[in-house]
């Protein structure tokens, strides 16, 4: 079935370039291109597109205001097309909070190789967006609503210092990771995270998570010794690995070749947890397009770790968790809202020594 796409961008050159890229795939059809949200509103009614690509900065109405209205009145899959600047990343993260499915940089026409890679990426994102699960978007607010504080679990110092939790996510993951971290107490084993996003986005995303979570969340710089109560986000330019050293675990960054077309890649992080943390690790795979993380989680499970995946019904895109489940890399699957409790329950069971089957990470 052909996926109908409407392009919304105030630049005629950008509209023409995006139309050429998208129309280059047999299963995608550009049904229209609007210069601003006012024109887009009428084209949506007339053309009934399956996916919308939306610029952030436009005349007559900015992209955020239009997205807010659209997701309340006529929810549909939206991919934000943004400039990858610090200001652009803040706006794009807000757009994802409002219900946009995904985001992408504006293409650069000068480099043919980069343009071809960009074409493949935007086509894949449109295909994933067409089948994405949409959620109701909140109204734009000055400050986010506070999350009720969870009860402190009272983990032992041994568990807090010996265990490590790894999280991987992609499409829809910015909100999924936020929901998980916001529901956790301040005293947790260290958490290491890979979210597929560009390097200009990860500093803003880490700060956003830090402001909404009781954990201390930072963008990893490399060389950090893992500490309880901390969550470390892989920077958008590097793979992140956990390495065992005297006195604990440290983080290493590298700019090795992309894995599964990603850098950072969840598989790289998970394989390092399998090798250096083993049965003292917990793996978590959340919503995302593709298969990144599946093989790494399988290696973790084979090393004695316990893994949990997000279920299909609560995923924006059920790709990465599905691939992990298909190869037997998961111990359990849960709705996004139930994952924090499942994680805390597992940690408490480990702390009390009540996990059976030779897979007690705290021993």
Secondary structure, 3 states (H helix, E strand, C coil): CCEEEEEECCCHHHHHHHHHHHHCCCCEEEEEEECCHHHHHHHHHHHCCCEEEEECCCCCCCHHHHHHHHHHHCCCEEEEEECCCHHHHHHHHHHHHHCCCEEEECCCCCCHHHHHHHHHHHHHHHHHHHCCCCCCCCCCCCCCCCCCCCCCCCCCHHHHHHCEEEEEECCCHHHHHHHHHHCCCCCCCEEEEEECCCHHHHHHHHHHHHHHCCCEEEECCCCCECCCCEEEECCCCCEEEEEEECCEEEEEEECCCCECCECCCHHHHHHHHHHHCHHHEEEEECCECCCCCHHHHHHHHHCCCEEEEECHHHCCCECHHHHHHHCCCCCEEECHHHHHHHHHHHHHHHHHCCCCCCCCCCC
